Amino acid sequence: MSRLEFYANDPSVRVVTGACPHDCPDTCSWQVAVQRESGAAIAIWGNASHPITQGALCGKVDRYLERTYHSGRLTTPLRRVGPKGSGRFEPVTWGTALGEIANRLSAIVEEWGSQAVLPYSYSGTLGYLQGEGMAARFFNRLGASKLARTICSEAGFEGYLYTLGATLGTAPEDFAHARLILIWGSNTLTSNLHLWQFIQAARKEGARVIVIDPARTRTARAADEWLPIHPGTDGALALAMMHVIIGETLHDADYVDKYTVGYEQLAERVREWTPERAAAITGIPAARIRSLAVEYATTRPAAIRINYGMQRHAGGGMAMRTVACLPALVGSWRERGGGIQLSASGGFRRLDVTGLQRPDLRRDPTARTINMNRLGDALALDPARIALSHYRPRPIDAIPTGAEIGPPLKALVVYNANPAAANPDQSAVLAGLGREDLFTVVLEQFQTDTANYADYILPATTQLEHWDLHRAYGHNYLSLNRPAIAPLGQSLPNSEIFRRLAGALGYSDGCFREDDETILRTLIEAQTRPEFATCGWDTLLADGFARLNLPDPYLPFAQGNYPTPSGKCEFYSQRMAADGYDPLPGSGIGERGLGTGDWEEVSSSATQSPVPNPQSLICISPPAHSFLNTSFGVVDRLRGREKEPVLQMHPLDAAARQIGDSDTVRVWNGLGEVVLTARVTDDLIPGTVLAPGIWWASHSPDGRNINQITRQDEADMGGGACFYDAQVFVAPVLHPSTGEADNWQRKRKPESLLVASGIG
């Protein structure tokens, strides 16, 4: 008997269908059992009727009730009584909090102008309403600075869009029909679990699965082959594959002729990218590059699952663009089970949200836009640093000067985000948050690292306690979340908090009086595009989800129809040229100022060789298996699974620094430092270290996390982040009395420890 059947037969329990709100491609449909008498949720499980969820939740969301009912939940508004960062607050009433916040915001706007206020949010929820619904209405009405939400995927999206025109791709269900699957820069079993069931179905029919990744992840261990690659060199691998495919006439000439533009220029570009050249850069042997290219071009259907890790480098946008050319070159878009998936979000981007977000409320639509990756610069009082924080997604976008820079930020409103832990250049972010003249309001469920710096913390509901509507970026189903339980304590949905803030500021617009259910129903009923014809409000209420009105199978580019300026897959992009880029695919190495973690090509007597600083290492920081950004860092069970913040090192790199497994190490560069525990493993390509994230700094031994050493600099496209492009030095921390490597005093403060000399 399933859990749904068990609880559905119990008259003392009601079952509510909802959706996971978190930053994951799977956007699972879930069901919650609620006791009728007490109103308490007693069980949660994956919705078995959802074609992607199929009854299973990941190990994180399976513990969602522990998060909802956690003893650390915030249930009353709080006002700061101690120094910023001290985490000392006193409870106040909603009326007091809202009144005082409104007074401070009004005074700041009067003195400095409305652009002195910045909203800061990201993926604590991906819901249309609790994310950027009522919040967008509020900040549009206020006239605040805009935020470019670029921290996750923007560089890769831009590269993909230049090539294909939309973030459309292979449906997850269709991976079951593939006979070769390249999982490229994706740890599917950690970050996209529900795709794996379709990959496994393909394997049962004889498909091979190859993982291309700097680390032997859970997914790589479960695959047929792991190809370790140096971080930031994926574009070089793709160029060499195209060199072989074109050179051996393995491309689909008919598809290329009908549905692509720029083939002749591409062929000329890849002529110089021999497997031998790429081998010296990527670390993958030339023979294997050659055989991989042949295998990919001759196995039908062949699918690529590409994810966001690849594009978190200085040249990440170009690397993504280059890889995205491969399916069109071999014509794999023609077949069910062929093609590539970066994101399925393109279908949902056609959903009209103007009525939800109300951009018409903004009196000055030309207000400045701040790049969230440069929050540390944005919070500085130096006009030159504020200028750098402006969103400049293309090479042709100039740094603002004079009055264009705008006022210093005097107010920050944070929701659905924890920038003190999650943002690059942590020291710069904390310095900004620590400004006594910065008025900070945080909407939160827990007292996070960021909340410790707030002037007011406003308690927000979890997904079990509010309405919302969710798109997916890993499949084609729209999902409705119905509240299962009443808000705990005095907590309120984000929508209601912004609704009340609008009232406190005297905004009388009717859009601030609409209730949540009405807003969502109106949003659905306003859609006129044919893709949403199957997503009616009644269907969503009845089933909890609905598939977009797309063909089955969904083969978006089988006959071209690319939404690019040419209507074709653009090997050569005139739009890229106009935006200041090389219009042809490139390696992504040195595309926008060489990243500190990039592999340079330098001439030698024998070949082109990658030469990183021999005393430094490239640090990448992908998600820990039990965390999702910082959202689940508070759950004791999940934190216990991860045990402690660690740094994975290859044995060769560890031995060169006299570091043993479980030793305490100092990881540093010019931005900052963090103390971690070494894990010596051959599940990593030499020259690279890996720090699974994102740990709250307050849960870390020295009160810092790995974002001490990540930089604010943007990637080549879209103003994206460079989290996996950090050059670091690593040395053992020595016991103060014995001078031996310390592997037991991890709670001591860094200044009380000795660092081995002579390294870095």
Number of C-alpha atoms within 10 A of each C-alpha: 6 9 18 18 9 11 19 14 11 11 9 13 21 17 19 19 25 30 26 25 27 20 19 18 20 25 26 31 32 27 24 26 25 21 19 14 8 10 14 16 22 11 17 22 23 26 24 17 14 20 15 24 22 16 19 19 23 19 14 18 23 15 18 21 17 14 21 19 13 15 10 13 21 22 20 19 24 22 20 20 14 14 15 19 17 14 18 16 18 13 15 15 13 18 12 12 20 23 16 15 20 18 13 15 20 16 13 19 18 11 10 16 19 24 22 22 27 24 20 22 22 22 20 21 23 22 24 18 26 27 23 23 24 27 24 23 27 25 25 21 20 21 22 25 25 24 20 23 21 21 24 20 23 24 33 33 26 27 26 25 22 26 29 28 22 20 20 26 27 28 25 22 20 22 32 24 23 28 22 27 29 21 24 22 21 24 25 22 18 21 23 17 19 25 24 16 18 18 25 17 16 22 21 11 12 12 23 20 24 21 29 22 25 25 28 22 20 14 23 24 13 14 20 13 15 21 20 20 24 23 29 30 26 29 27 28 28 27 29 26 27 32 24 24 26 23 14 11 11 17 22 17 14 12 19 20 12 12 21 23 18 18 19 10 14 22 17 12 16 23 15 13 21 21 28 18 20 28 23 18 26 27 20 19 16 19 11 13 23 19 14 17 23 17 14 24 27 16 18 21 23 29 31 29 22 24 21 20 25 25 36 27 35 33 34 38 32 34 32 31 30 26 27 29 23 25 23 27 26 27 25 28 26 20 21 24 29 30 31 27 23 25 25 23 19 17 23 20 12 13 17 15 17 13 15 21 21 18 17 13 17 18 12 13 13 9 16 19 18 25 27 29 30 28 27 25 26 26 26 20 15 11 18 16 16 24 20 20 28 28 27 20 22 19 15 11 12 13 15 19 11 9 7 12 18 20 17 19 24 24 23 21 17 22 26 22 24 24 26 29 27 24 27 28 26 28 19 24 25 22 14 22 27 18 16 13 11 20 21 25 22 27 28 28 25 21 19 23 23 27 29 24 30 31 25 27 29 28 28 30 24 26 25 24 20 25 22 28 26 27 26 24 22 24 26 24 25 22 30 26 27 21 18 23 21 15 19 18 12 15 25 24 22 26 26 21 20 23 21 19 19 24 17 17 16 10 16 11 13 7 17 19 14 14 13 19 15 10 19 21 16 14 20 20 13 15 17 12 11 11 17 21 16 15 21 15 18 10 13 20 17 11 15 25 27 22 17 18 16 16 9 9 13 17 22 18 24 19 14 20 15 22 16 17 14 16 15 23 31 30 28 21 22 17 15 18 12 13 15 12 20 15 21 22 29 25 25 27 26 19 20 18 14 17 24 20 25 26 22 18 17 10 10 8 5 6 12 17 19 21 13 17 16 8 15 20 24 24 27 29 20 19 19 19 19 24 25 21 22 20 24 21 22 21 20 12 15 17 18 11 12 17 9 16 24 22 26 24 29 19 20 16 20 22 12 11 19 14 25 20 16 17 25 27 26 24 22 22 17 12 17 18 23 23 29 28 25 26 22 22 15 14 19 22 23 21 20 24 28 23 24 21 26 24 29 25 23 14 16 19 20 17 14 22 26 35 27 24 25 27 25 27 22 29 31 34 26 25 31 34 32 30 31 25 28 26 25 26 20 29 24 28 28 23 19 13 8 8 13 14 22 23 18 12 14 20 11 12 12 16 7 10 18 18 22 21 11 7 14 16
